[in-house]
Amino acid sequence: MDIKINVAFRNLKHWQDSEKRSEHVFDRMKERAIGKEQIKEAVLKGAKTIRADKSILATYRWYAVAYREFRIKDVRKIYPITVMEV
């Protein structure tokens, strides 16, 4: 199954605050020196927990990624919400 990471999800109409979320995740990634590859590693290898708002928290090594996931055919689309240190 193919994984696509989308950190620039400004045009998502489902959440009204998607532009703010996109800016937030960019800031957090830059602040913590975490790139798309590290997000992908956390999604693939990290321990996952489902949060109250139905988003997923993947904890891997020294960081955690909160994200939403959509599966369309054979593609997992990952929309990160925030990146944090554990």
C-alpha positions in Angstrom: 0.0 0.0 0.0 1.4 3.4 -1.0 1.7 6.2 1.5 1.4 9.9 0.6 2.2 12.6 3.2 0.4 15.9 2.6 1.6 18.7 4.9 0.2 21.4 2.7 -3.5 20.6 3.0 -4.7 24.2 2.8 -7.4 23.4 0.3 -9.1 20.7 2.4 -12.7 21.9 2.8 -13.7 19.4 5.5 -12.0 21.3 8.3 -12.5 25.1 8.3 -9.1 25.6 10.1 -7.1 23.6 7.6 -4.9 26.6 6.6 -4.0 27.2 10.2 -3.3 23.5 10.7 -1.0 23.5 7.7 0.9 26.5 9.0 1.1 24.9 12.5 2.5 21.6 11.3 5.1 23.4 9.2 6.2 25.5 12.2 6.4 22.4 14.4 8.3 20.4 11.8 10.9 23.2 11.4 11.2 23.8 15.1 11.9 20.1 15.8 13.9 19.3 12.7 11.5 16.6 11.5 10.9 16.1 7.8 8.4 14.1 5.7 10.5 11.0 5.9 10.5 11.0 9.7 6.7 11.4 9.6 6.5 8.5 7.3 8.7 6.4 9.6 6.5 7.3 12.6 3.3 6.3 10.6 4.9 3.0 9.5 6.8 1.9 12.6 5.5 3.9 15.6 3.1 2.9 18.3 -0.4 4.2 17.5 -3.2 5.6 19.7 -6.5 6.9 18.6 -7.4 10.2 20.2 -10.8 11.5 21.3 -11.2 13.6 18.1 -10.6 10.4 16.0 -7.1 11.5 14.9 -4.2 9.1 15.3 -1.1 9.7 17.5 2.0 7.8 16.3 4.9 7.7 18.8 8.3 6.8 17.4 11.8 7.3 18.9 11.9 10.8 20.4 8.9 12.3 18.7 5.2 11.8 18.1 3.0 12.7 15.1 -0.7 13.5 15.4 -2.4 12.9 12.0 -5.6 12.0 10.1 -5.5 9.2 7.7 -7.7 8.5 4.6 -7.6 5.3 2.6 -8.5 5.6 -1.1 -8.1 2.4 -3.0 -4.4 1.3 -2.4 -3.2 4.7 -1.1 -3.0 5.8 2.5 -3.2 9.6 2.6 -1.7 11.1 5.7 -2.5 14.6 6.9 -0.3 15.6 9.9 -1.9 17.8 12.5 1.1 18.4 14.7 4.6 17.1 15.6 5.7 16.9 19.2 8.6 15.7 21.3 7.9 12.7 23.6 
